[in-house]
Amino acid sequence: MTIPRFSPSVFLFLSCRCAGKLSAVKGTLKETHEKVHYDEKVHFEREGWVSCRFKFEGRNYTLQRVPRAGVPERDWVWYTAFKINGVRYHRSMQTNNRAAAQQRAIDTVIRPAKSGELERLRSSRLKSFASKLSQVFEVYPTIAMISDRAIKNNMGSLLLVFRWARGADVDPAKVSLSEVNKDLLRKFQAAMVEAYVSRLGAGASPQAQRVARDRALRSSRSLFNQAKSLFNRDKDLIDQYKAAGLGIPSCVDEFCGAKAQGKLSRDVYYPPDDGIIRETFARAMELPELDQGMFLLFWLSVGTGMRRGEAANATWESMIDRDGRLWVAGGVGKDGRSIQIPVIDSLLKDYTAESPQKILRAARGTGFILPGELRMRHDTIPYKLNLWLSNLGWKDDKKLHALRAFVGSRVFEVDPRTAQYYLRHKSLTTTEKFYSHFSRLNAAVDRL
């Protein structure tokens, strides 16, 4: 006589039913996590979940059976779950038969995944699932929690990335988010490097080409960092897009996590030749004949060390007198804080007899200090001043920022902590990183 063999869970169930303790068994089965060896495969049962491992071509795979509300247990279907080449797959086998589910998993999922066919199908489905860039632009202003100008700049940066990568302007309504991926970053940086190097001409030296390449990578990295602000991880913007009903493919998160080539800035700053600086200040008094906006931007930069965006948004109303000195007491800096700095005169006496305070007082008016609309104040006037400085011999990539660096280095020679406050750096480390080398080398030579 053959005695039927029961699994431990079945034996426990029958024993307790005979004792009239069915309710207690249900609670026990939900709380316990039992292993049942079955055909040399291991099953896990917990709160109705069943998981079964099987081997195929030397590798373990998993089948899972998950309870569904309102569906009888006999109709619960098997799923397969595994990971290949960094991609996680979870597919329904559409059957409640374990043997059939195992074979179907091998034929329809595992083999295609290994051959790459499943990934190609996944990519095609991804394109139809992903939302358009224009939809992101509609939702972003409602969740970004930043200024309107910053919103426009961030959206414009992503469009610039696409324009460089494709070589033409793009229509956000026709751009799928499946195209926002690591390959976009690679093409974007490669296109900028090629453009910067080609401007040098065929006879450019290897050193000049290397400088142009570094400049292109530095600029492209800065633009990329601004572009990926649309999917800021710290603010959970991707989750907020999904909550708004947008389809955000995983490649967008990979784009945000990609590392761009190049350094964001130079490690140190050294001022230009003294003769170039003196000639610059002497020729600056001729700027009103060329452009009044260039004249005001130059003296505002050397008197306050303002960044380009800060100068573009500065108003005459923010210029006040404190103890007989002209101060900037208003406007928002890069760190989001109010600008509170005096206009410098004394540190420029070695280079010019002109006074930024007197020049700015004489030009006082109302509204924005620089004339024109935002684009003229933020782009046109700074661009023209950069060309003017370049013709005088300033070699920095960002000539206007070099004026800020020149003022900062002069303040740093007097007191590093004051230079940090004056330049509005978040930490003294940033100020020392850029401006300490010149002053310390000068001081060391003086002690010899």
C-alpha positions in Angstrom: 0.0 0.0 0.0 1.3 3.4 -1.0 1.1 6.1 1.6 0.5 9.5 0.1 3.2 12.1 0.9 2.0 15.5 2.1 4.0 18.7 2.2 4.4 20.2 5.7 1.9 23.0 4.9 -0.8 20.5 3.8 -0.2 18.3 6.9 -0.5 21.4 9.1 -3.7 22.4 7.3 -5.4 19.0 7.7 -4.4 18.6 11.3 -5.7 22.0 12.3 -9.0 21.5 10.4 -9.6 18.3 12.3 -9.1 20.2 15.5 -11.5 23.0 14.4 -8.8 25.6 14.2 -9.0 26.7 10.6 -8.9 30.4 11.4 -5.7 30.0 13.4 -4.1 28.2 10.4 -4.9 31.0 8.0 -3.2 33.5 10.3 -0.2 31.1 10.7 0.2 30.6 6.9 0.2 34.4 6.3 2.8 35.1 9.0 5.2 32.1 8.2 7.7 31.9 5.3 8.0 28.3 4.5 10.3 26.5 2.0 8.8 23.6 0.2 11.2 21.4 -1.9 9.4 20.3 -5.0 11.0 18.5 -8.0 14.4 19.9 -6.9 13.0 23.4 -7.2 12.4 25.7 -4.3 9.0 27.4 -3.8 8.4 30.3 -1.4 4.9 30.9 -0.1 4.0 34.1 1.8 0.6 35.7 2.0 -0.4 33.9 -1.2 2.7 34.7 -3.1 4.5 31.7 -4.7 8.0 32.0 -6.3 9.7 29.1 -8.1 13.3 29.0 -9.4 14.4 27.0 -12.5 17.6 26.6 -14.4 18.1 27.3 -18.1 21.5 27.1 -19.8 23.3 27.3 -16.5 21.5 30.3 -15.1 18.7 30.6 -12.5 15.4 32.2 -13.4 12.3 32.9 -11.4 8.6 32.3 -11.9 6.2 34.2 -9.6 2.5 33.6 -8.9 0.9 36.7 -7.4 -2.7 36.8 -5.9 -5.1 39.2 -7.6 -8.1 40.7 -5.8 -11.4 39.3 -6.9 -9.8 36.5 -8.9 -10.0 32.8 -7.8 -6.7 31.2 -6.9 -7.0 28.7 -9.8 -6.8 31.7 -12.2 -3.7 33.3 -10.7 -1.2 33.4 -13.6 2.6 33.0 -13.5 5.1 35.8 -14.2 8.8 35.6 -15.0 11.3 38.0 -13.5 15.0 38.3 -14.3 17.7 40.8 -15.3 20.0 40.6 -18.4 22.5 43.2 -19.5 21.3 45.7 -16.8 17.7 45.5 -18.0 15.0 44.1 -15.7 12.2 42.0 -17.2 8.9 41.2 -15.6 6.4 39.5 -18.0 3.1 37.7 -17.5 3.1 34.1 -19.0 -0.7 34.2 -19.1 -1.2 30.7 -17.7 -1.7 29.2 -14.3 0.2 26.0 -15.3 3.7 26.1 -13.9 5.3 23.8 -16.5 3.7 25.7 -19.4 4.7 29.0 -17.9 8.3 27.9 -17.6 8.5 26.8 -21.2 6.7 30.0 -22.4 9.2 32.1 -20.4 12.1 30.4 -22.1 10.6 30.7 -25.6 9.1 34.2 -25.5 11.3 36.1 -23.1 14.6 34.6 -22.1 15.9 33.5 -25.5 14.8 36.8 -27.2 16.3 38.8 -24.3 19.7 37.0 -24.7 19.7 37.6 -28.5 18.9 41.3 -28.1 15.6 41.0 -29.9 13.6 41.8 -26.8 15.6 45.0 -26.2 14.8 46.1 -29.8 11.1 45.5 -29.2 11.4 47.3 -25.9 13.0 50.3 -27.6 10.2 50.5 -30.2 7.6 50.4 -27.5 9.5 53.0 -25.5 9.2 55.5 -28.4 5.4 55.1 -28.4 5.2 55.3 -24.6 7.4 58.4 -24.1 5.8 61.8 -23.9 7.0 64.7 -26.1 9.4 67.5 -25.1 6.6 70.1 -25.5 4.5 68.3 -22.8 7.5 68.6 -20.4 7.7 72.3 -21.2 4.0 72.7 -20.3 4.3 71.0 -16.9 7.8 72.2 -15.9 6.8 75.8 -15.0 4.1 74.5 -12.6 6.5 72.3 -10.6 9.9 74.0 -10.9 9.5 76.5 -8.1 12.1 78.9 -9.6 11.9 82.2 -11.4 10.4 82.6 -14.9 13.7 83.6 -16.3 15.4 80.5 -14.9 12.6 78.4 -16.3 13.1 79.8 -19.8 16.9 79.4 -19.6 16.7 75.8 -18.5 14.2 74.9 -21.3 16.3 76.9 -23.8 19.4 75.0 -22.7 17.9 71.6 -23.5 16.8 72.9 -26.9 20.4 74.1 -27.5 21.7 70.6 -26.7 19.4 69.2 -29.3 20.3 71.9 -31.9 24.0 71.2 -31.5 23.5 67.4 -31.6 21.3 67.5 -34.7 22.8 70.5 -36.4 19.4 72.2 -36.8 16.6 73.7 -34.7 14.1 71.2 -33.3 10.4 71.4 -32.7 9.6 70.3 -29.1 6.3 68.9 -30.2 8.1 66.4 -32.4 10.9 65.4 -30.0 10.2 62.3 -28.0 11.7 61.9 -24.5 13.1 58.6 -25.7 15.7 60.7 -27.5 16.8 62.3 -24.2 19.6 59.8 -23.5 23.3 59.4 -23.0 23.9 59.2 -26.7 22.4 62.8 -27.0 25.1 64.1 -24.6 27.9 62.3 -26.6 26.7 63.8 -29.9 26.2 67.2 -28.4 29.7 67.5 -26.9 31.3 66.0 -30.1 29.5 68.6 -32.2 30.7 71.5 -30.0 34.3 70.3 -30.1 34.3 70.0 -33.8 32.8 73.5 -34.3 35.3 75.1 -31.9 38.3 73.4 -33.4 37.2 74.1 -37.0 37.1 77.8 -36.3 40.8 77.8 -35.8 41.5 76.9 -39.5 43.6 74.2 -41.0 46.9 75.6 -39.9 46.2 75.7 -36.2 48.8 74.3 -33.8 48.1 71.2 -31.7 48.3 73.4 -28.6 45.6 75.8 -30.0 43.4 72.9 -30.9 43.7 71.5 -27.4 42.8 74.8 -25.9 39.8 75.0 -28.2 38.7 71.5 -27.3 39.0 72.2 -23.6 36.9 75.4 -24.1 34.2 73.5 -26.0 34.0 70.7 -23.4 33.8 73.3 -20.6 31.0 75.2 -22.3 29.1 72.1 -23.3 29.3 70.7 -19.7 28.0 73.9 -18.3 25.1 73.9 -20.8 24.4 70.2 -20.1 24.2 70.8 -16.4 21.6 73.5 -17.0 19.6 71.4 -19.4 19.2 68.4 -17.1 17.7 70.8 -14.5 14.4 70.0 -16.2 14.6 66.6 -14.6 16.2 67.6 -11.3 16.6 64.5 -9.1 16.8 66.5 -5.8 13.3 67.9 -6.5 11.9 64.6 -7.7 10.8 66.2 -10.9 10.6 62.9 -12.8 8.1 61.6 -10.3 6.1 64.8 -10.5 6.0 64.5 -14.3 4.7 60.9 -14.0 2.1 62.1 -11.5 1.0 64.6 -14.1 0.4 61.8 -16.6 3.6 62.1 -18.6 5.4 59.0 -19.9 9.1 59.4 -18.7 11.3 56.5 -20.1 14.2 55.3 -18.1 16.7 56.8 -20.6 15.9 60.3 -19.2 17.2 59.3 -15.8 20.3 57.9 -17.5 20.7 61.2 -19.3 20.6 63.0 -15.9 23.2 60.6 -14.4 25.6 60.8 -17.3 28.9 62.5 -16.7 29.9 65.1 -19.2 33.5 65.6 -20.3 35.5 68.7 -19.4 36.1 70.9 -16.4 33.5 73.6 -15.5 36.2 76.2 -15.0 39.9 76.9 -14.7 41.6 75.9 -11.5 43.3 79.3 -11.0 43.1 82.9 -12.1 46.0 85.1 -13.1 45.4 88.7 -14.2 46.6 89.9 -17.6 49.6 92.1 -18.3 49.7 95.4 -16.4 50.1 97.3 -19.7 46.9 95.7 -21.1 45.0 96.6 -17.9 46.1 100.2 -18.0 45.3 100.5 -21.7 41.9 99.0 -21.1 41.0 101.6 -18.4 42.4 104.4 -20.6 40.4 103.3 -23.6 37.3 102.7 -21.5 36.5 106.5 -21.4 36.1 106.3 -25.2 33.3 103.7 -24.9 30.4 106.2 -24.8 31.2 107.0 -28.4 30.8 103.4 -29.4 28.0 102.3 -27.1 26.7 103.8 -23.8 25.6 100.3 -22.7 29.2 99.0 -23.0 30.5 101.9 -21.1 28.1 101.4 -18.2 28.6 97.6 -18.1 32.4 98.0 -18.0 32.4 100.4 -15.0 29.7 98.4 -13.3 31.7 95.2 -13.6 35.0 96.7 -12.4 33.3 98.6 -9.6 31.2 95.8 -8.2 32.4 92.5 -9.7 28.9 91.7 -10.8 28.2 88.6 -12.9 26.7 89.1 -16.4 23.2 88.2 -15.3 23.4 90.3 -12.2 24.5 93.3 -14.2 21.8 92.8 -16.8 19.1 92.9 -14.1 20.6 95.7 -11.9 18.5 98.8 -11.5 19.4 102.4 -10.6 17.0 102.1 -7.6 19.4 99.6 -6.1 22.2 102.1 -6.1 22.2 104.0 -2.7 24.6 106.1 -0.7 25.9 104.8 2.7 28.4 106.9 4.7 29.3 108.8 1.5 30.0 105.6 -0.5 27.9 104.2 -3.3 26.5 100.8 -2.6 24.6 98.2 -4.5 21.7 97.3 -2.2 19.3 95.2 -4.2 19.0 92.6 -6.9 19.4 88.9 -6.6 22.7 87.1 -6.9 23.5 83.7 -8.2 22.9 82.2 -4.8 19.4 83.7 -4.6 20.4 86.2 -1.9 20.1 90.0 -2.1 23.3 91.8 -3.3 24.8 94.1 -0.7 28.3 95.4 -1.8 30.1 98.8 -2.0 31.4 100.2 -5.3 35.2 99.9 -5.3 37.5 102.8 -6.1 40.7 102.6 -4.1 41.9 99.2 -5.3 42.0 100.5 -8.9 44.2 103.5 -8.3 47.3 101.7 -9.6 45.7 101.4 -13.0 43.5 104.4 -13.5 42.6 107.8 -12.1 39.0 107.3 -13.0 36.4 106.6 -10.3 33.7 104.0 -10.9 31.6 105.7 -8.1 31.7 109.1 -9.9 31.0 107.6 -13.3 28.0 105.7 -12.0 26.7 108.6 -10.0 26.9 110.9 -13.0 24.9 108.4 -15.2 22.2 107.8 -12.5 18.7 107.4 -13.8 15.7 105.2 -13.3 14.9 101.6 -14.3 17.6 99.2 -15.5 21.2 100.4 -15.5 21.9 98.9 -18.9 19.6 100.1 -21.8 17.3 98.0 -23.9 15.2 94.9 -23.5 16.4 91.7 -21.7 18.1 90.2 -24.7 20.1 93.4 -25.3 21.1 93.7 -21.7 21.9 90.0 -21.2 23.4 89.1 -24.6 24.1 91.9 -27.0 25.9 94.4 -24.8 28.1 91.8 -23.1 29.0 90.2 -26.4 30.1 93.6 -27.8 32.1 94.3 -24.7 33.8 90.9 -24.9 34.9 91.7 -28.5 36.2 95.0 -27.4 38.2 93.4 -24.6 39.5 90.7 -26.9 40.9 93.3 -29.3 42.8 94.9 -26.4 44.5 91.6 -25.6 42.3 89.9 -22.9 42.7 86.2 -23.6 40.2 84.7 -21.1 37.3 82.6 -22.5 34.8 84.9 -20.7 36.2 88.4 -20.9 33.5 89.9 -18.9 34.0 87.4 -16.1 37.7 88.2 -16.3 36.9 91.8 -15.1 35.1 90.3 -12.1 38.1 88.0 -11.5 40.4 91.0 -11.7 38.5 92.9 -9.0 38.2 89.7 -6.9 42.0 89.1 -7.0 42.6 92.7 -5.9 40.3 92.3 -2.9 41.7 88.9 -2.1 45.2 90.5 -1.7 43.8 92.7 1.0 41.6 90.0 2.8 40.5 86.6 1.6 37.3 86.6 3.7 36.3 90.0 2.4 36.8 88.8 -1.1 34.5 85.9 -0.4 31.7 88.2 0.8 32.4 90.7 -2.1 32.2 88.0 -4.8 29.3 86.3 -3.0 30.9 82.8 -3.1 29.3 80.2 -0.9 32.5 79.2 0.7 36.0 80.6 1.2 37.4 77.4 -0.5 35.9 78.6 -3.8 37.6 82.0 -3.4 40.9 80.6 -2.5 40.8 78.0 -5.3 40.7 80.8 -7.9 42.5 83.8 -6.5 45.0 82.6 -3.9 47.8 81.5 -6.3 48.6 85.0 -7.7 48.7 86.9 -4.4 50.6 84.1 -2.6 53.3 83.9 -5.3 53.7 87.7 -5.2 54.0 87.7 -1.4 56.5 84.9 -1.5 58.7 86.6 -4.0 58.6 89.9 -2.0 59.9 88.0 1.0 62.9 86.6 -0.9 
